[in-house]
Amino acid sequence: MLNLWPWLAVAGLGAVHGLNPATGWMFAAAWGVQSRDRAQALRALAPIALGHAASVALVAATVALGLAMDRIVLQALAGVLLAAVAIYHLAGRKTRRTRTPAGHAGLALWSFMMSTAHGAGLMLVPALIPLCMADAPARAITASGSLTLALAAVGVHTAAMLAVTGVIASAACRGFDAGARLLRRVGEETGGA
């Protein structure tokens, strides 16, 4: 049972990340609401998961290989990248007449930057260390064995985050649809009276 706790911690942190609107469920829901297709909300989850997994994998690989990482430098880099994207979009807004949703690449980049800026991978370090340093049968004594376990932890973490994000985005789309139907019905009833 002791070997299971780090995995449960990794999955639990993924679920908590999925609850946070900054990790993408609000953008996935917005895609679904804007297109009036809940399946579109679920399609938005792939780039969100890719960006989040890339950020977490960067930290996991660093921990597994025993390298040092300066959190402040990494967060500052993500912040500068986020500011550069925002400035680019603000500068391009003058030529656009309608607001279009971000593409898949934009969503993946945004997810990577947000995950890196709020330290998603750093939260996993306490769970990764026992996984990578334990004498469990699944771990070889090599760095590549630790790296494999760290990347498996990234997969478990991202799957849990993706499941929660998908459930919340779908629920938000359903709630918006139900609210819109209710408003139409109330409008019809009051308009006809």
Buried (B, 14 or more C-beta within 10 A) or exposed (E): EEEEEBBEBBBEBBBBBBEBEBBBBBBBBBBBBEBEEBEBBBBBBBBBBBBBBBBBBBBBBBBBEEEEBEEEEBBEBBEEBBEEBEEEEEEEEEEEEEEEEBEEEBBBBBBBBBBBBBBBBBBBBEBBBBBBBBEBEEBEEEEEBBBBBBBBBBBBBBBBBBBBBBEBBBBBBBEBBEEEEEEEEEEEEEEEE
